[in-house]
Structure formats: structure tokens, C-alpha cells
Amino acid sequence: MKKLALLFVLALIAGASYSQELRLNTYAGYVFDDKVNSYYSSTSYYDGKIKGGFRWGAGLEYQLPNTTKAFELQYLRQDTSAPIVYQDGGILGGQIQETDFDLAANWILLNGTNYFPVSEVAEPFFGFGIGMVISDITNPDNGNNDSATKFAWSLRGGSNFWLAEKVGIRIQASLMSAVQGAGGGLYFGTGGAGAGVSTYSTIYQFGFDGGLVFRFPQ
């Protein structure tokens, strides 16, 4: 995944010299709660939610020559908590426990976007992205922590509103998902940051973002 992200960066740098326009998009917004659970057996499971909260980030975008299509390398960061009820088999006698985990999510996505300009001011768009999310989890009860890197995808739609030739406001709604495969995932429990529950729970997060967009014509 790290090599793939590096290739994305190199492609953006190489493509920028041939693009009509290079843009810098900034993001700040709110993400809503999402329920997560994973059941391996009646004594090995977790159930809870990833709390909503503030999300911020930025993206480097360039448009393909003579089209309304663009590609963006985007980074988003969310620091939140995850109140989880869990039981992890024989550990600690299989007691049911509850912990409010600390969670930091780092999203790295390559987005494809299609713009639909309706005037010199309004520029609606719709896009789809793929990439990865790197999640760091800490159990505050014992200080243990763990991290996981998972495949991620996103859908988004919104509009740019240009206040001047090179500066505008960007408003969008987005759905982002982290896919956790069987045999590994975001573990919540007592060992490391969590119990070894071997099934999965896919994360879906819906949010609204706003920010400034800067364009640099080539």
C-alpha cells in the first residue's frame, strides 16, 4: 500500500506539468457516528460505535487537458473515540468489558472527479476514490495500542463556488468506507489494543466538508 501511495504521488507530479490546471483543495468538516460490531462466537465479540467528530485535510488535484475530469491525491485526518463492549474468550475469564478506545484515522485516497460547470461561479461535481486508511487504536485502560492499514473507498458530491479567478469555496457530502478483511482488523479488547476477533466489521462514515480551493492555471 505504501508503494501504491508513492506511485500516486509520482503520477500527480508528472501529470501536473501537462495539465491545464493544478488545484489545492482544503477540507474541514464533521463525520457522523458509525456502528461497528464483530461476532466470532458467543464469548468472542465486540459491539459499539466509532464516534463522529471533526475531520480535516487537503488534496492536490489536477485536471486532464481539455476535459472536465480531474484526479486528486487526498489526505484526511480524524481523531475520535470508540466506546466498545467486548468479550474475548478465555482472557480475564471471558468477562464482558467496556472501554472507550482512542482512535486516529488517516485516510489516503486517489479520487477521480467529474465537474459539471453551470456558470463561472458554480461548479458542481461528483467523484469516486480508492486508497487506504491507517488506523491507530489505544486502549486507555492499559495503555496498549495497535495499528491497522485497510483498503478504503469513498463517494462524494458537491460544488465549488468561485469567489475570484483563483480562489473559491468547496462544499461537499461524502461517504467513506474502510473494509476490514477476515483474519484481521481493528481489534478492540485487552491484548495489544484488542481481542483477536477474526471476523470483520466494515466501517461506513458519512460526513459534510467545506473549505477553500485554490487553482493555479498552467
TORBATOR-813227 format. One record per residue: residue number from 1; x, y, z of N, C-alpha, C in turn. Coordinates in steps of 0.02 Angstrom, whole numbers, plus 50000, padded with zeros to 5 digits. Atoms other than C-alpha are relative to their C-alpha. Example, Ala and Ser with C-alpha at 12.3 -4.5 7.8 and 13.67 -1.06 7.14 Angstrom:
BEGIN
+--------+-------+-------+-------+-------+-------+-------+-------+-------+-------+
| vexvex |   n_X |   n_Y |   n_Z |  ca_X |  ca_Y |  ca_Z |   c_X |   c_Y |   c_Z |
+--------+-------+-------+-------+-------+-------+-------+-------+-------+-------+
|      1 | 50045 | 49941 | 50000 | 50615 | 49775 | 50390 | 50045 | 50060 | 50000 |
|      2 | 49958 | 49941 | 49997 | 50684 | 49947 | 50357 | 49961 | 50055 | 50037 |
+--------+-------+-------+-------+-------+-------+-------+-------+-------+-------+
This chain:
BEGIN
+--------+-------+-------+-------+-------+-------+-------+-------+-------+-------+
| vexvex |   n_X |   n_Y |   n_Z |  ca_X |  ca_Y |  ca_Z |   c_X |   c_Y |   c_Z |
+--------+-------+-------+-------+-------+-------+-------+-------+-------+-------+
|      1 | 50041 | 49940 | 50000 | 50000 | 50000 | 50000 | 50043 | 50063 | 50000 |
|      2 | 49955 | 49942 | 49999 | 50145 | 50119 | 50037 | 50029 | 50013 | 49930 |
|      3 | 49973 | 49991 | 50067 | 50219 | 50086 | 49864 | 49947 | 50028 | 49954 |
|      4 | 50055 | 49974 | 50041 | 50048 | 50118 | 49786 | 49990 | 50074 | 50012 |
|      5 | 50007 | 49929 | 49984 | 50034 | 50285 | 49877 | 50056 | 50040 | 49968 |
|      6 | 49944 | 49965 | 50031 | 50208 | 50333 | 49815 | 49990 | 50007 | 49925 |
|      7 | 50014 | 49996 | 50071 | 50158 | 50293 | 49637 | 49948 | 50053 | 49984 |
|      8 | 50051 | 49948 | 50009 | 50005 | 50405 | 49657 | 50033 | 50069 | 50002 |
|      9 | 49966 | 49936 | 49995 | 50116 | 50549 | 49712 | 50041 | 50015 | 49938 |
|     10 | 49958 | 49991 | 50059 | 50238 | 50524 | 49568 | 49957 | 50014 | 49938 |
|     11 | 50044 | 49989 | 50057 | 50093 | 50516 | 49445 | 49972 | 50071 | 50000 |
|     12 | 50026 | 49932 | 49996 | 50023 | 50680 | 49509 | 50054 | 50051 | 49981 |
|     13 | 49946 | 49953 | 50016 | 50192 | 50767 | 49498 | 50015 | 49999 | 49925 |
|     14 | 49985 | 50005 | 50071 | 50224 | 50701 | 49323 | 49943 | 50029 | 49958 |
|     15 | 50057 | 49977 | 50039 | 50048 | 50740 | 49263 | 49988 | 50074 | 50006 |
|     16 | 50014 | 49929 | 49989 | 50042 | 50915 | 49335 | 50030 | 50044 | 49946 |
|     17 | 49966 | 49959 | 50050 | 50164 | 50980 | 49204 | 49962 | 50001 | 49934 |
|     18 | 50037 | 50004 | 50062 | 50045 | 50927 | 49065 | 49926 | 50020 | 50009 |
|     19 | 50071 | 49987 | 49987 | 49880 | 50976 | 49148 | 49984 | 50073 | 49986 |
|     20 | 50023 | 49931 | 50010 | 49778 | 51129 | 49112 | 50001 | 50039 | 50065 |
|     21 | 50009 | 49963 | 49937 | 49756 | 51170 | 49294 | 50017 | 49956 | 50059 |
|     22 | 49983 | 50033 | 49937 | 49826 | 51120 | 49463 | 49962 | 50035 | 50056 |
|     23 | 50040 | 49972 | 49946 | 49718 | 51144 | 49618 | 50023 | 49973 | 50067 |
|     24 | 49991 | 50022 | 49931 | 49741 | 51137 | 49805 | 49933 | 50006 | 50035 |
|     25 | 50063 | 50002 | 49964 | 49584 | 51084 | 49898 | 50013 | 49991 | 50075 |
|     26 | 49996 | 50009 | 49927 | 49568 | 51106 | 50087 | 49933 | 49977 | 50026 |
|     27 | 50061 | 50030 | 49973 | 49442 | 51015 | 50195 | 49996 | 50008 | 50076 |
|     28 | 50015 | 50000 | 49929 | 49363 | 51037 | 50366 | 49926 | 49986 | 50006 |
|     29 | 50070 | 50017 | 49996 | 49201 | 50956 | 50419 | 49984 | 49954 | 50057 |
|     30 | 50025 | 50043 | 49947 | 49100 | 50839 | 50527 | 49982 | 49932 | 49973 |
|     31 | 50015 | 50069 | 50017 | 49087 | 50649 | 50520 | 49951 | 49973 | 50052 |
|     32 | 50050 | 50026 | 49954 | 48937 | 50559 | 50596 | 50021 | 49932 | 50029 |
|     33 | 49987 | 50064 | 49968 | 48938 | 50408 | 50712 | 49989 | 49942 | 49952 |
|     34 | 50012 | 50061 | 50038 | 48951 | 50234 | 50639 | 50005 | 49940 | 50046 |
|     35 | 50002 | 50060 | 49958 | 48905 | 50070 | 50723 | 50048 | 49948 | 49972 |
|     36 | 49956 | 50055 | 50020 | 49035 | 49930 | 50719 | 49990 | 49941 | 50046 |
|     37 | 50004 | 50060 | 49959 | 49025 | 49751 | 50779 | 50032 | 49942 | 49962 |
|     38 | 49971 | 50060 | 50029 | 49107 | 49583 | 50750 | 49989 | 49943 | 50049 |
|     39 | 50017 | 50057 | 49957 | 49049 | 49414 | 50817 | 50034 | 49938 | 49972 |
|     40 | 49968 | 50063 | 50018 | 49163 | 49262 | 50811 | 49966 | 49942 | 50035 |
|     41 | 50038 | 50050 | 49962 | 49070 | 49166 | 50946 | 49963 | 50038 | 50055 |
|     42 | 50038 | 49969 | 49946 | 48956 | 49198 | 51096 | 50045 | 50029 | 50054 |
|     43 | 49954 | 49974 | 49950 | 49111 | 49233 | 51202 | 50059 | 50037 | 49969 |
|     44 | 49946 | 49963 | 50034 | 49220 | 49321 | 51073 | 49968 | 50048 | 49949 |
|     45 | 50034 | 49951 | 50042 | 49147 | 49480 | 51001 | 50015 | 50071 | 50025 |
|     46 | 50004 | 49931 | 49977 | 49141 | 49670 | 51007 | 49941 | 50034 | 49967 |
|     47 | 50059 | 49964 | 50025 | 48997 | 49791 | 50984 | 50004 | 50071 | 50027 |
|     48 | 49998 | 49930 | 49978 | 48998 | 49980 | 50988 | 49994 | 50047 | 49942 |
|     49 | 50005 | 49950 | 50053 | 49020 | 50134 | 50882 | 50065 | 50039 | 49996 |
|     50 | 49948 | 49951 | 50010 | 49150 | 50249 | 50809 | 49967 | 50069 | 50003 |
|     51 | 50032 | 49935 | 49990 | 49103 | 50422 | 50870 | 50015 | 50048 | 49944 |
|     52 | 49989 | 49948 | 50049 | 49080 | 50564 | 50750 | 50043 | 50056 | 50027 |
|     53 | 49960 | 49944 | 49978 | 49180 | 50723 | 50757 | 50032 | 50037 | 49943 |
|     54 | 49967 | 49956 | 50048 | 49294 | 50845 | 50669 | 50048 | 49960 | 49955 |
|     55 | 49953 | 50029 | 50048 | 49390 | 50794 | 50512 | 50030 | 50056 | 49958 |
|     56 | 49966 | 49948 | 50038 | 49519 | 50896 | 50417 | 50048 | 49968 | 49951 |
|     57 | 49952 | 50026 | 50047 | 49637 | 50877 | 50272 | 50009 | 50044 | 49939 |
|     58 | 49985 | 49962 | 50061 | 49694 | 50932 | 50100 | 50010 | 49951 | 49942 |
|     59 | 49991 | 50042 | 50059 | 49708 | 50868 | 49922 | 50033 | 50040 | 49944 |
|     60 | 49969 | 49970 | 50059 | 49816 | 50904 | 49770 | 49966 | 49970 | 49938 |
|     61 | 50042 | 50023 | 50056 | 49712 | 50895 | 49611 | 50023 | 50031 | 49934 |
|     62 | 49989 | 49970 | 50066 | 49744 | 50917 | 49425 | 49949 | 49975 | 49951 |
|     63 | 50049 | 50016 | 50051 | 49627 | 50919 | 49278 | 50035 | 49974 | 49937 |
|     64 | 49975 | 50024 | 50064 | 49656 | 50820 | 49119 | 49988 | 50053 | 49947 |
|     65 | 50006 | 49947 | 50052 | 49684 | 50931 | 48966 | 49934 | 49995 | 49962 |
|     66 | 50060 | 49993 | 50041 | 49525 | 50991 | 48879 | 49942 | 49955 | 50021 |
|     67 | 50056 | 50040 | 49974 | 49407 | 50892 | 48991 | 49975 | 50032 | 50065 |
|     68 | 50026 | 49980 | 49934 | 49302 | 50916 | 49148 | 50019 | 49949 | 50053 |
|     69 | 49979 | 50053 | 49954 | 49386 | 50765 | 49231 | 50065 | 50018 | 50035 |
|     70 | 49941 | 49984 | 49960 | 49515 | 50778 | 49369 | 50017 | 49941 | 50046 |
|     71 | 49976 | 50049 | 49951 | 49619 | 50669 | 49486 | 50029 | 50037 | 50059 |
|     72 | 49977 | 49967 | 49939 | 49660 | 50711 | 49666 | 50031 | 49949 | 50047 |
|     73 | 49970 | 50038 | 49945 | 49778 | 50639 | 49795 | 49980 | 50036 | 50064 |
|     74 | 50032 | 49969 | 49942 | 49689 | 50672 | 49960 | 50023 | 49967 | 50066 |
|     75 | 49986 | 50024 | 49932 | 49736 | 50657 | 50144 | 49949 | 50030 | 50048 |
|     76 | 50048 | 49977 | 49950 | 49607 | 50667 | 50284 | 50018 | 49969 | 50067 |
|     77 | 49983 | 50023 | 49932 | 49631 | 50651 | 50473 | 49940 | 50009 | 50046 |
|     78 | 50053 | 49996 | 49950 | 49504 | 50612 | 50608 | 50025 | 49970 | 50066 |
|     79 | 49984 | 50023 | 49933 | 49540 | 50597 | 50795 | 49935 | 49993 | 50039 |
|     80 | 50065 | 50012 | 49969 | 49395 | 50518 | 50888 | 50006 | 49946 | 50054 |
|     81 | 50001 | 50054 | 49951 | 49344 | 50385 | 51014 | 49951 | 49946 | 49978 |
|     82 | 50044 | 50057 | 50018 | 49259 | 50215 | 51002 | 49979 | 49964 | 50063 |
|     83 | 50024 | 50037 | 49942 | 49155 | 50157 | 51151 | 49978 | 49930 | 49979 |
|     84 | 50011 | 50069 | 50022 | 49154 | 49967 | 51136 | 49986 | 49955 | 50060 |
|     85 | 50012 | 50055 | 49954 | 49077 | 49824 | 51235 | 50027 | 49937 | 49968 |
|     86 | 49969 | 50058 | 50031 | 49176 | 49663 | 51208 | 50011 | 49944 | 50050 |
|     87 | 49982 | 50059 | 49963 | 49214 | 49489 | 51268 | 50049 | 49961 | 49957 |
|     88 | 49947 | 50031 | 50040 | 49372 | 49397 | 51216 | 50018 | 49931 | 50025 |
|     89 | 49988 | 50070 | 49985 | 49352 | 49215 | 51262 | 50029 | 49988 | 50069 |
|     90 | 49971 | 50020 | 49936 | 49466 | 49146 | 51397 | 50039 | 50054 | 50035 |
|     91 | 49961 | 49948 | 49969 | 49561 | 49308 | 51428 | 49960 | 50032 | 50057 |
|     92 | 50033 | 49971 | 49941 | 49518 | 49376 | 51602 | 49936 | 49963 | 50017 |
|     93 | 50059 | 50039 | 49983 | 49395 | 49234 | 51623 | 49941 | 50012 | 49954 |
|     94 | 50054 | 49988 | 50046 | 49293 | 49290 | 51474 | 49951 | 50052 | 50024 |
|     95 | 50044 | 49948 | 49974 | 49222 | 49440 | 51567 | 49979 | 50048 | 49945 |
|     96 | 50024 | 49947 | 50045 | 49115 | 49564 | 51471 | 50029 | 50066 | 50025 |
|     97 | 49966 | 49938 | 49981 | 49208 | 49729 | 51470 | 49976 | 50057 | 49955 |
|     98 | 50019 | 49941 | 50039 | 49177 | 49905 | 51409 | 50056 | 50051 | 50005 |
|     99 | 49945 | 49953 | 50003 | 49311 | 50028 | 51353 | 49986 | 50053 | 49948 |
|    100 | 50006 | 49946 | 50048 | 49311 | 50197 | 51267 | 50069 | 50009 | 49968 |
|    101 | 49935 | 50000 | 50033 | 49456 | 50173 | 51145 | 50014 | 50067 | 49966 |
|    102 | 49978 | 49942 | 50039 | 49555 | 50317 | 51069 | 50017 | 49977 | 49930 |
|    103 | 49991 | 50021 | 50069 | 49555 | 50308 | 50880 | 50021 | 50058 | 49957 |
|    104 | 49977 | 49951 | 50049 | 49653 | 50407 | 50749 | 49998 | 49968 | 49932 |
|    105 | 50007 | 50028 | 50068 | 49608 | 50377 | 50566 | 50033 | 50047 | 49950 |
|    106 | 49966 | 49962 | 50053 | 49720 | 50434 | 50423 | 49980 | 49970 | 49933 |
|    107 | 50025 | 50023 | 50065 | 49636 | 50420 | 50253 | 50045 | 50028 | 49944 |
|    108 | 49961 | 49981 | 50059 | 49743 | 50423 | 50094 | 49965 | 49972 | 49939 |
|    109 | 50043 | 50021 | 50055 | 49639 | 50418 | 49935 | 50021 | 50032 | 49934 |
|    110 | 49994 | 49973 | 50067 | 49658 | 50440 | 49748 | 49929 | 50007 | 49973 |
|    111 | 50068 | 49986 | 50020 | 49497 | 50522 | 49689 | 49996 | 50019 | 49926 |
|    112 | 50017 | 49979 | 50067 | 49427 | 50534 | 49515 | 49938 | 50043 | 50004 |
|    113 | 50056 | 49953 | 49995 | 49310 | 50683 | 49493 | 49979 | 50025 | 49932 |
|    114 | 50027 | 49971 | 50062 | 49196 | 50742 | 49354 | 49962 | 50064 | 50019 |
|    115 | 50032 | 49936 | 49987 | 49145 | 50926 | 49355 | 49946 | 50014 | 49948 |
|    116 | 50056 | 49981 | 50043 | 48984 | 50996 | 49282 | 49990 | 50076 | 50006 |
|    117 | 50005 | 49927 | 49993 | 49012 | 51185 | 49265 | 49933 | 50026 | 49973 |
|    118 | 50064 | 49970 | 50021 | 48846 | 51280 | 49258 | 50005 | 50075 | 49991 |
|    119 | 49988 | 49928 | 50008 | 48917 | 51456 | 49267 | 50073 | 50013 | 50018 |
|    120 | 49932 | 49982 | 49980 | 49078 | 51550 | 49302 | 50010 | 49995 | 50075 |
|    121 | 49996 | 50003 | 49926 | 49036 | 51539 | 49488 | 49990 | 49929 | 50025 |
|    122 | 50018 | 50066 | 49973 | 48956 | 51369 | 49518 | 50030 | 49944 | 49958 |
|    123 | 49967 | 50057 | 50033 | 49049 | 51207 | 49477 | 49984 | 49935 | 50038 |
|    124 | 50018 | 50063 | 49966 | 48955 | 51051 | 49539 | 50047 | 49944 | 49978 |
|    125 | 49957 | 50057 | 50016 | 49050 | 50886 | 49544 | 49974 | 49937 | 50033 |
|    126 | 50013 | 50066 | 49969 | 49035 | 50701 | 49582 | 50064 | 49960 | 49990 |
|    127 | 49938 | 50038 | 50005 | 49178 | 50582 | 49618 | 50000 | 49935 | 50040 |
|    128 | 49990 | 50064 | 49967 | 49239 | 50412 | 49675 | 50074 | 49992 | 50014 |
|    129 | 49930 | 50007 | 49981 | 49400 | 50369 | 49766 | 50016 | 49931 | 50028 |
|    130 | 49975 | 50061 | 49969 | 49504 | 50218 | 49818 | 50067 | 50015 | 50032 |
|    131 | 49936 | 49990 | 49967 | 49653 | 50203 | 49934 | 50004 | 49958 | 50063 |
|    132 | 49991 | 50037 | 49937 | 49686 | 50156 | 50114 | 49986 | 50046 | 50059 |
|    133 | 50005 | 49964 | 49937 | 49652 | 50206 | 50293 | 50047 | 49967 | 50050 |
|    134 | 49954 | 50023 | 49948 | 49786 | 50190 | 50427 | 49971 | 50021 | 50067 |
|    135 | 50033 | 49987 | 49936 | 49704 | 50175 | 50598 | 50045 | 49981 | 50058 |
|    136 | 49963 | 50011 | 49938 | 49793 | 50191 | 50765 | 49951 | 49998 | 50058 |
|    137 | 50048 | 50012 | 49946 | 49699 | 50123 | 50916 | 50037 | 49993 | 50066 |
|    138 | 49969 | 50004 | 49934 | 49742 | 50146 | 51100 | 49947 | 49982 | 50052 |
|    139 | 50043 | 50019 | 49944 | 49663 | 50060 | 51250 | 50022 | 50041 | 50061 |
|    140 | 49979 | 49957 | 49945 | 49666 | 50194 | 51387 | 50002 | 49964 | 50067 |
|    141 | 50001 | 50037 | 49936 | 49636 | 50062 | 51523 | 50069 | 49971 | 50016 |
|    142 | 49935 | 50031 | 49987 | 49808 | 49984 | 51499 | 50056 | 50031 | 49959 |
|    143 | 49949 | 49967 | 50040 | 49899 | 50097 | 51376 | 50022 | 49963 | 49938 |
|    144 | 49981 | 50038 | 50059 | 49913 | 49962 | 51243 | 49972 | 50033 | 49937 |
|    145 | 50023 | 49971 | 50063 | 49899 | 50016 | 51062 | 50015 | 49953 | 49943 |
|    146 | 49992 | 50041 | 50059 | 49888 | 49940 | 50890 | 49984 | 50043 | 49940 |
|    147 | 50015 | 49964 | 50061 | 49876 | 49997 | 50709 | 49981 | 49950 | 49946 |
|    148 | 50021 | 50043 | 50056 | 49797 | 49928 | 50551 | 49994 | 50043 | 49938 |
|    149 | 50007 | 49967 | 50065 | 49803 | 49975 | 50367 | 49951 | 49961 | 49958 |
|    150 | 50053 | 50035 | 50035 | 49647 | 49934 | 50267 | 49983 | 50036 | 49935 |
|    151 | 50026 | 49971 | 50062 | 49579 | 49960 | 50092 | 49941 | 50046 | 50015 |
|    152 | 50054 | 49952 | 49989 | 49462 | 50110 | 50082 | 49974 | 50025 | 49933 |
|    153 | 50029 | 49969 | 50059 | 49344 | 50188 | 49957 | 49954 | 50057 | 50022 |
|    154 | 50043 | 49943 | 49983 | 49237 | 50345 | 49950 | 49958 | 50021 | 49941 |
|    155 | 50043 | 49967 | 50048 | 49094 | 50428 | 49858 | 49988 | 50071 | 50025 |
|    156 | 50011 | 49931 | 49978 | 49067 | 50616 | 49860 | 49967 | 50041 | 49945 |
|    157 | 50032 | 49954 | 50046 | 48967 | 50754 | 49780 | 49993 | 50068 | 50032 |
|    158 | 50004 | 49933 | 49973 | 48960 | 50941 | 49799 | 50010 | 50052 | 49946 |
|    159 | 49989 | 49947 | 50050 | 49009 | 51103 | 49715 | 50054 | 50047 | 50025 |
|    160 | 49956 | 49943 | 49987 | 49144 | 51234 | 49705 | 49962 | 50064 | 49982 |
|    161 | 50029 | 49935 | 50013 | 49089 | 51415 | 49714 | 50058 | 50050 | 49997 |
|    162 | 49941 | 49959 | 50010 | 49221 | 51531 | 49641 | 49986 | 50072 | 50020 |
|    163 | 50007 | 49931 | 49976 | 49238 | 51696 | 49735 | 50043 | 50047 | 49959 |
|    164 | 49954 | 49962 | 50043 | 49379 | 51755 | 49621 | 50028 | 49951 | 49949 |
|    165 | 49973 | 50042 | 50053 | 49478 | 51688 | 49474 | 50036 | 49939 | 50027 |
|    166 | 49958 | 50055 | 49975 | 49592 | 51580 | 49582 | 49981 | 49976 | 50069 |
|    167 | 50019 | 50020 | 49932 | 49501 | 51562 | 49750 | 49925 | 49987 | 50002 |
|    168 | 50070 | 50017 | 49994 | 49337 | 51476 | 49790 | 49986 | 49964 | 50065 |
|    169 | 50023 | 50039 | 49943 | 49236 | 51386 | 49923 | 49977 | 49932 | 49975 |
|    170 | 50019 | 50069 | 50019 | 49214 | 51197 | 49913 | 49954 | 49972 | 50054 |
|    171 | 50048 | 50031 | 49955 | 49062 | 51113 | 49992 | 49982 | 49931 | 49973 |
|    172 | 50014 | 50067 | 50024 | 49031 | 50926 | 49984 | 49972 | 49955 | 50055 |
|    173 | 50021 | 50055 | 49956 | 48948 | 50773 | 50062 | 50037 | 49938 | 49976 |
|    174 | 49960 | 50059 | 50019 | 49044 | 50609 | 50066 | 49981 | 49939 | 50041 |
|    175 | 50006 | 50064 | 49966 | 49028 | 50426 | 50111 | 50067 | 49965 | 49992 |
|    176 | 49935 | 50032 | 50001 | 49191 | 50341 | 50159 | 49995 | 49933 | 50037 |
|    177 | 50005 | 50066 | 49971 | 49217 | 50158 | 50199 | 50069 | 49969 | 50007 |
|    178 | 49939 | 50039 | 49988 | 49359 | 50055 | 50274 | 49979 | 49927 | 50003 |
|    179 | 50019 | 50070 | 50005 | 49346 | 49871 | 50227 | 50048 | 49958 | 50040 |
|    180 | 49958 | 50043 | 49958 | 49411 | 49751 | 50359 | 49992 | 49928 | 49980 |
|    181 | 50004 | 50069 | 50023 | 49452 | 49579 | 50293 | 50002 | 49950 | 50056 |
|    182 | 49999 | 50053 | 49950 | 49433 | 49414 | 50385 | 50071 | 49984 | 50020 |
|    183 | 49934 | 50018 | 49974 | 49579 | 49363 | 50495 | 50039 | 50059 | 50026 |
|    184 | 49965 | 49941 | 49975 | 49625 | 49540 | 50542 | 49954 | 50059 | 49997 |
|    185 | 50043 | 49941 | 50002 | 49552 | 49710 | 50575 | 50016 | 50046 | 50056 |
|    186 | 49992 | 49955 | 49943 | 49530 | 49844 | 50704 | 49979 | 49963 | 50062 |
|    187 | 50015 | 50041 | 49942 | 49542 | 49745 | 50864 | 49985 | 50043 | 50061 |
|    188 | 50018 | 49965 | 49939 | 49457 | 49805 | 51022 | 49998 | 49949 | 50057 |
|    189 | 50000 | 50046 | 49944 | 49496 | 49718 | 51187 | 50060 | 50009 | 50045 |
|    190 | 49948 | 49996 | 49949 | 49636 | 49677 | 51309 | 50070 | 49984 | 49974 |
|    191 | 49934 | 50015 | 50028 | 49778 | 49604 | 51205 | 50019 | 50052 | 49949 |
|    192 | 49982 | 49945 | 50044 | 49876 | 49739 | 51113 | 49950 | 50056 | 50011 |
|    193 | 50056 | 49954 | 49990 | 49735 | 49860 | 51083 | 49935 | 49961 | 50005 |
|    194 | 50064 | 50033 | 50001 | 49609 | 49722 | 51070 | 50002 | 49925 | 49998 |
|    195 | 50008 | 50072 | 50002 | 49543 | 49547 | 51067 | 50007 | 49974 | 49929 |
|    196 | 49989 | 50028 | 50066 | 49580 | 49430 | 50923 | 49936 | 49975 | 49968 |
|    197 | 50061 | 50019 | 50035 | 49407 | 49428 | 50846 | 50017 | 49995 | 49926 |
|    198 | 49974 | 50011 | 50067 | 49438 | 49354 | 50674 | 49950 | 50012 | 49944 |
|    199 | 50046 | 49979 | 50053 | 49282 | 49409 | 50581 | 50009 | 50074 | 49989 |
|    200 | 49988 | 49931 | 50019 | 49257 | 49584 | 50514 | 49939 | 50045 | 50008 |
|    201 | 50053 | 49950 | 49999 | 49155 | 49742 | 50526 | 50022 | 50057 | 49955 |
|    202 | 49982 | 49946 | 50045 | 49160 | 49863 | 50381 | 49975 | 50066 | 50028 |
|    203 | 50016 | 49934 | 49973 | 49160 | 50046 | 50431 | 49972 | 50044 | 49945 |
|    204 | 50029 | 49951 | 50045 | 49047 | 50172 | 50344 | 49993 | 50066 | 50037 |
|    205 | 50004 | 49934 | 49968 | 49064 | 50357 | 50384 | 49973 | 50051 | 49951 |
|    206 | 50030 | 49947 | 50041 | 48952 | 50493 | 50313 | 50017 | 50067 | 50031 |
|    207 | 49981 | 49935 | 49973 | 49007 | 50673 | 50329 | 49989 | 50057 | 49951 |
|    208 | 50003 | 49939 | 50040 | 48999 | 50851 | 50267 | 50065 | 50038 | 50009 |
|    209 | 49937 | 49963 | 49998 | 49152 | 50954 | 50223 | 49993 | 50066 | 49963 |
|    210 | 49995 | 49936 | 50035 | 49188 | 51132 | 50174 | 50072 | 50024 | 50005 |
|    211 | 49931 | 49974 | 49999 | 49348 | 51225 | 50135 | 50013 | 50046 | 49942 |
|    212 | 49979 | 49957 | 50055 | 49443 | 51337 | 50018 | 50033 | 49959 | 49945 |
|    213 | 49967 | 50032 | 50056 | 49502 | 51287 | 49845 | 50039 | 50054 | 49962 |
|    214 | 49956 | 49953 | 50036 | 49647 | 51371 | 49754 | 50019 | 49968 | 49934 |
|    215 | 49980 | 50028 | 50065 | 49682 | 51348 | 49569 | 50059 | 50039 | 49971 |
|    216 | 49939 | 49972 | 50029 | 49845 | 51377 | 49476 | 50002 | 49980 | 49927 |
|    217 | 50001 | 50017 | 50072 | 49819 | 51381 | 49286 | 50071 | 49990 | 49975 |
|    218 | 49934 | 50015 | 50029 | 49964 | 51307 | 49187 | 50012 | 50040 | 49937 |
+--------+-------+-------+-------+-------+-------+-------+-------+-------+-------+
